Every structure is written in structure tokens, then in C-alpha cells.
């Protein structure tokens, strides 16, 4: 996609950014192989932990095989950068999570997530002596938490007409709204839901906004990096277009063209 953009926000309520790569075939996660993977990643991801939850592999149907000698997944982490890479048999997920502590690492932007993703994939290929992992789907998501006191006007205040639903015009509160579609080969999803979130030591009412873009790769591994770049560019444009002028002002948006 030519003419990519960069969205700089001074006050974006971003709490998570993640990129994912799904595999066409399962990778058997053996402890000995995982040790080799972690050894290769020890500079970028010095910490090794167990997953706290199951990661769905976008675009593929995964059958979880529980057999002796196999593990369900592993997380490579770096507390200094705030990045975590989860490896399961059909997916790698690299994410940044906001930490509500003093001197918490800031969001390192898409290039850092992208570099970490390919580094993990490269380490897995090396440990398993594979030429390819058969990447079939890539996607990226942003999660923002919007502190809200008036739930009746969330759509009108923070979002453009692109995602307004006429049936909710007289709603007393928006509890959950999800829209998903495909255009020009890219899957897009907008999800807004009312939640109570724990932010540090405080519990705050508000709305969780999730925006996602993803794309199937016709031939596994066929220029997956370019596909991921296209997905990121579309997600940037998508996010810019669904938020209102009020949100752009409150979150201090500055749009920069990358040519």
C-alpha cells in the first residue's frame, strides 16, 4: 500500500497493541526445542513464563493436541521493553501491554513489534530446522480504554458516522457493539464494550475499544512481511477514520505522512 501514514497521539488511552502470525500447520512444542528457541532469544526476551490464557490463532481452526512431551505454549518476555511474545502450536503473538506503574515502558511502536515477531519466527525455524513455518494469516490489533461517565452518547462523542448504528440513537447506554467485514482482501473489526477495568489500584468504568485488521496469505509465507505492512497501514487508516473530531482533539492526534 503506497502512501502509508503514521498516527502520533499525545494522549491516546492505548492499553494494548498486538501482532499475530498464524501457521498453516502445527508446530509440536517440545521442551527441548523451546529451550533452543529461548536461548536464541535471550537477549531480546530474557524471561520465560507460562501463558496466562489461550491465544486464538486468527484465520485457522486449531486442534489443541495434548500429548506426553508437548507443552501448550510459552511466553518470552522483556520487562524493560514491555514486550511479550507468546508461542503456541499454530500462532505467534507479540504484544505490548500498558503497565500502570511509575516509569513504565512506553509503547515502542509497530516496527518494534514487527522486528520481535520475525525474530521469534526465525528462532523457531532455526530450532526446528525448518525452511518455513507456513505463515497463513497475519493481523494486528489496538485496544484502548476510554473513561466514560455518560454511556448514552459514547458513539456520538468519540466515533464518526462510519460506525454509528441507527438502532442505538436513543440508547440509554451502549453495552456492546461489534462490526466485522472484509474489503479488498483485508478483514476489519470494530468492537466497543462497556466494562469495569482495573487500572493499577483503581477500578474505573468505561469502554474497551478494539480495532483489528488482518489478512490471509494465499500461499503460506508468500511475502508475509509485506502483507503485515499492508495490514498495519490499513489499521492506521481505519482507526483514524472511525474516531470523531472530538476524539482526535482529546487524544491529541498528529498525522504524519510516510510518503
Secondary structure as a PSIPRED ss2 file (coil, helix, strand):
# PSIPRED VFORMAT (PSIPRED V4.0)

   1 X C   1.000  0.000  0.000
   2 X C   1.000  0.000  0.000
   3 X C   1.000  0.000  0.000
   4 X C   1.000  0.000  0.000
   5 X E   0.000  0.000  1.000
   6 X E   0.000  0.000  1.000
   7 X E   0.000  0.000  1.000
   8 X E   0.000  0.000  1.000
   9 X E   0.000  0.000  1.000
  10 X C   1.000  0.000  0.000
  11 X C   1.000  0.000  0.000
  12 X C   1.000  0.000  0.000
  13 X C   1.000  0.000  0.000
  14 X E   0.000  0.000  1.000
  15 X E   0.000  0.000  1.000
  16 X E   0.000  0.000  1.000
  17 X E   0.000  0.000  1.000
  18 X E   0.000  0.000  1.000
  19 X E   0.000  0.000  1.000
  20 X E   0.000  0.000  1.000
  21 X E   0.000  0.000  1.000
  22 X E   0.000  0.000  1.000
  23 X E   0.000  0.000  1.000
  24 X C   1.000  0.000  0.000
  25 X C   1.000  0.000  0.000
  26 X C   1.000  0.000  0.000
  27 X C   1.000  0.000  0.000
  28 X C   1.000  0.000  0.000
  29 X C   1.000  0.000  0.000
  30 X E   0.000  0.000  1.000
  31 X H   0.000  1.000  0.000
  32 X H   0.000  1.000  0.000
  33 X H   0.000  1.000  0.000
  34 X H   0.000  1.000  0.000
  35 X H   0.000  1.000  0.000
  36 X H   0.000  1.000  0.000
  37 X H   0.000  1.000  0.000
  38 X H   0.000  1.000  0.000
  39 X H   0.000  1.000  0.000
  40 X H   0.000  1.000  0.000
  41 X H   0.000  1.000  0.000
  42 X C   1.000  0.000  0.000
  43 X C   1.000  0.000  0.000
  44 X C   1.000  0.000  0.000
  45 X C   1.000  0.000  0.000
  46 X C   1.000  0.000  0.000
  47 X E   0.000  0.000  1.000
  48 X E   0.000  0.000  1.000
  49 X E   0.000  0.000  1.000
  50 X C   1.000  0.000  0.000
  51 X C   1.000  0.000  0.000
  52 X C   1.000  0.000  0.000
  53 X C   1.000  0.000  0.000
  54 X C   1.000  0.000  0.000
  55 X C   1.000  0.000  0.000
  56 X C   1.000  0.000  0.000
  57 X C   1.000  0.000  0.000
  58 X C   1.000  0.000  0.000
  59 X C   1.000  0.000  0.000
  60 X C   1.000  0.000  0.000
  61 X C   1.000  0.000  0.000
  62 X C   1.000  0.000  0.000
  63 X C   1.000  0.000  0.000
  64 X C   1.000  0.000  0.000
  65 X C   1.000  0.000  0.000
  66 X C   1.000  0.000  0.000
  67 X C   1.000  0.000  0.000
  68 X C   1.000  0.000  0.000
  69 X C   1.000  0.000  0.000
  70 X E   0.000  0.000  1.000
  71 X C   1.000  0.000  0.000
  72 X C   1.000  0.000  0.000
  73 X E   0.000  0.000  1.000
  74 X E   0.000  0.000  1.000
  75 X E   0.000  0.000  1.000
  76 X E   0.000  0.000  1.000
  77 X E   0.000  0.000  1.000
  78 X E   0.000  0.000  1.000
  79 X C   1.000  0.000  0.000
  80 X C   1.000  0.000  0.000
  81 X C   1.000  0.000  0.000
  82 X C   1.000  0.000  0.000
  83 X E   0.000  0.000  1.000
  84 X E   0.000  0.000  1.000
  85 X E   0.000  0.000  1.000
  86 X E   0.000  0.000  1.000
  87 X E   0.000  0.000  1.000
  88 X E   0.000  0.000  1.000
  89 X C   1.000  0.000  0.000
  90 X C   1.000  0.000  0.000
  91 X E   0.000  0.000  1.000
  92 X E   0.000  0.000  1.000
  93 X E   0.000  0.000  1.000
  94 X E   0.000  0.000  1.000
  95 X E   0.000  0.000  1.000
  96 X E   0.000  0.000  1.000
  97 X E   0.000  0.000  1.000
  98 X C   1.000  0.000  0.000
  99 X C   1.000  0.000  0.000
 100 X C   1.000  0.000  0.000
 101 X C   1.000  0.000  0.000
 102 X C   1.000  0.000  0.000
 103 X C   1.000  0.000  0.000
 104 X C   1.000  0.000  0.000
 105 X C   1.000  0.000  0.000
 106 X C   1.000  0.000  0.000
 107 X C   1.000  0.000  0.000
 108 X C   1.000  0.000  0.000
 109 X C   1.000  0.000  0.000
 110 X H   0.000  1.000  0.000
 111 X H   0.000  1.000  0.000
 112 X H   0.000  1.000  0.000
 113 X H   0.000  1.000  0.000
 114 X H   0.000  1.000  0.000
 115 X H   0.000  1.000  0.000
 116 X H   0.000  1.000  0.000
 117 X H   0.000  1.000  0.000
 118 X H   0.000  1.000  0.000
 119 X H   0.000  1.000  0.000
 120 X H   0.000  1.000  0.000
 121 X H   0.000  1.000  0.000
 122 X H   0.000  1.000  0.000
 123 X H   0.000  1.000  0.000
 124 X H   0.000  1.000  0.000
 125 X H   0.000  1.000  0.000
 126 X H   0.000  1.000  0.000
 127 X H   0.000  1.000  0.000
 128 X H   0.000  1.000  0.000
 129 X C   1.000  0.000  0.000
 130 X C   1.000  0.000  0.000
 131 X C   1.000  0.000  0.000
 132 X C   1.000  0.000  0.000
 133 X C   1.000  0.000  0.000
 134 X C   1.000  0.000  0.000
 135 X E   0.000  0.000  1.000
 136 X E   0.000  0.000  1.000
 137 X E   0.000  0.000  1.000
 138 X E   0.000  0.000  1.000
 139 X E   0.000  0.000  1.000
 140 X E   0.000  0.000  1.000
 141 X E   0.000  0.000  1.000
 142 X E   0.000  0.000  1.000
 143 X E   0.000  0.000  1.000
 144 X E   0.000  0.000  1.000
 145 X E   0.000  0.000  1.000
 146 X E   0.000  0.000  1.000
 147 X E   0.000  0.000  1.000
 148 X C   1.000  0.000  0.000
 149 X C   1.000  0.000  0.000
 150 X C   1.000  0.000  0.000
 151 X H   0.000  1.000  0.000
 152 X H   0.000  1.000  0.000
 153 X H   0.000  1.000  0.000
 154 X H   0.000  1.000  0.000
 155 X H   0.000  1.000  0.000
 156 X H   0.000  1.000  0.000
 157 X H   0.000  1.000  0.000
 158 X H   0.000  1.000  0.000
 159 X E   0.000  0.000  1.000
 160 X C   1.000  0.000  0.000
 161 X H   0.000  1.000  0.000
 162 X H   0.000  1.000  0.000
 163 X H   0.000  1.000  0.000
 164 X C   1.000  0.000  0.000
 165 X C   1.000  0.000  0.000
 166 X H   0.000  1.000  0.000
 167 X H   0.000  1.000  0.000
 168 X H   0.000  1.000  0.000
 169 X C   1.000  0.000  0.000
 170 X C   1.000  0.000  0.000
 171 X C   1.000  0.000  0.000
 172 X C   1.000  0.000  0.000
 173 X C   1.000  0.000  0.000
 174 X C   1.000  0.000  0.000
 175 X C   1.000  0.000  0.000
 176 X E   0.000  0.000  1.000
 177 X E   0.000  0.000  1.000
 178 X E   0.000  0.000  1.000
 179 X E   0.000  0.000  1.000
 180 X E   0.000  0.000  1.000
 181 X E   0.000  0.000  1.000
 182 X E   0.000  0.000  1.000
 183 X E   0.000  0.000  1.000
 184 X C   1.000  0.000  0.000
 185 X C   1.000  0.000  0.000
 186 X E   0.000  0.000  1.000
 187 X E   0.000  0.000  1.000
 188 X E   0.000  0.000  1.000
 189 X E   0.000  0.000  1.000
 190 X E   0.000  0.000  1.000
 191 X E   0.000  0.000  1.000
 192 X E   0.000  0.000  1.000
 193 X E   0.000  0.000  1.000
 194 X E   0.000  0.000  1.000
 195 X E   0.000  0.000  1.000
 196 X E   0.000  0.000  1.000
 197 X E   0.000  0.000  1.000
 198 X E   0.000  0.000  1.000
 199 X E   0.000  0.000  1.000
 200 X C   1.000  0.000  0.000
 201 X C   1.000  0.000  0.000
 202 X E   0.000  0.000  1.000
 203 X E   0.000  0.000  1.000
 204 X E   0.000  0.000  1.000
 205 X E   0.000  0.000  1.000
 206 X E   0.000  0.000  1.000
 207 X E   0.000  0.000  1.000
 208 X E   0.000  0.000  1.000
 209 X E   0.000  0.000  1.000
 210 X E   0.000  0.000  1.000
 211 X E   0.000  0.000  1.000
 212 X E   0.000  0.000  1.000
 213 X E   0.000  0.000  1.000
 214 X E   0.000  0.000  1.000
 215 X E   0.000  0.000  1.000
 216 X E   0.000  0.000  1.000
 217 X C   1.000  0.000  0.000
 218 X C   1.000  0.000  0.000
 219 X C   1.000  0.000  0.000
 220 X C   1.000  0.000  0.000
 221 X C   1.000  0.000  0.000
 222 X C   1.000  0.000  0.000
 223 X C   1.000  0.000  0.000
 224 X H   0.000  1.000  0.000
 225 X H   0.000  1.000  0.000
 226 X H   0.000  1.000  0.000
 227 X H   0.000  1.000  0.000
 228 X H   0.000  1.000  0.000
 229 X H   0.000  1.000  0.000
 230 X H   0.000  1.000  0.000
 231 X H   0.000  1.000  0.000
 232 X H   0.000  1.000  0.000
 233 X H   0.000  1.000  0.000
 234 X H   0.000  1.000  0.000
 235 X H   0.000  1.000  0.000
 236 X H   0.000  1.000  0.000
 237 X H   0.000  1.000  0.000
 238 X H   0.000  1.000  0.000
 239 X H   0.000  1.000  0.000
 240 X H   0.000  1.000  0.000
 241 X H   0.000  1.000  0.000
 242 X H   0.000  1.000  0.000
 243 X E   0.000  0.000  1.000
 244 X C   1.000  0.000  0.000
 245 X H   0.000  1.000  0.000
 246 X H   0.000  1.000  0.000
 247 X H   0.000  1.000  0.000
 248 X H   0.000  1.000  0.000
 249 X H   0.000  1.000  0.000
 250 X H   0.000  1.000  0.000
 251 X C   1.000  0.000  0.000
 252 X C   1.000  0.000  0.000
 253 X E   0.000  0.000  1.000
 254 X E   0.000  0.000  1.000
 255 X E   0.000  0.000  1.000
 256 X E   0.000  0.000  1.000
 257 X E   0.000  0.000  1.000
 258 X C   1.000  0.000  0.000
 259 X C   1.000  0.000  0.000
